[in-house]
């Protein structure tokens, strides 16, 4: 019998059917009927309680979520999801137009959000944004580090081999994906979370952090460092009530990789065909498919004993073999 149908009386009839006949028509079973009715009522109260408990596991009401890189496709999608789950969302990034547009989308959907300008690789800029967020929403309890991307200057091509990559360009890629992508935001927001005794930090990694993909060598190296930093901070801050985890997205078309995945006419490149062939689900992911993982890791109830993990949302890419 479905828990979503009927009433305690229906449940009573379900329990008694085929066992003792119709208790209403048999006085001898009046006491049995009363007992069964009490059991039925308790059962329905239990179902309602369980539903409420399950719902509250992922309720982020009262939380303040800072999403750095929310001006991008993936970060923006995560900001939408956190807002829908009840968190107040600080949309952080460099592009004011996209940031304000994202905050508007969240607000119009019934959430609370505001754009805060910051360059994630500039500590003074991040510190200024942290102070503004705290004044507007209160201290951050959730930090999502979604800033980053690949730079064509450190991408290996037929015209640019590995040996020709300039060290300054390599450092810039690490500044973008490791320093701005995790280090500085964690340095700025983490200590306040530790002092408050609670918080969840979610770093965005990459499948290339696990398997060094061809061409994007600097990006892969930086994202591998993000995984290592995530585990380090998980160990260091666990005793202070702060959980630190990462999400590894599979291949999600976004601004930083679109030129690698699609030709100018919109057709898939040979690289895309190779990716699909290596992904058991045989497709790219959609930004909204990351939301569930993010809300889970952000929730102080659903993921209260979860820290130091990397949650893969990759369509099976890292499980594929020959």
Secondary structure as UniProt FT lines:
FT   TURN            3..4
FT   HELIX           8..16
FT   TURN            17..20
FT   HELIX           23..25
FT   HELIX           27..29
FT   HELIX           30..57
FT   TURN            61..62
FT   STRAND          64..68
FT   TURN            69..71
FT   HELIX           73..84
FT   TURN            85..86
FT   STRAND          88..93
FT   HELIX           96..108
FT   TURN            109..110
FT   STRAND          112..117
FT   TURN            120..121
FT   HELIX           123..137
FT   STRAND          142..145
FT   HELIX           152..154
FT   HELIX           162..164
FT   HELIX           167..174
FT   HELIX           175..183
FT   HELIX           184..196
FT   STRAND          199..204
FT   HELIX           207..210
FT   HELIX           217..237
FT   HELIX           238..240
FT   STRAND          242..249
FT   TURN            255..257
FT   HELIX           258..261
FT   TURN            264..265
FT   HELIX           270..278
FT   TURN            280..281
FT   HELIX           287..290
FT   HELIX           291..298
FT   TURN            300..305
FT   STRAND          310..313
FT   TURN            315..316
FT   HELIX           317..319
//
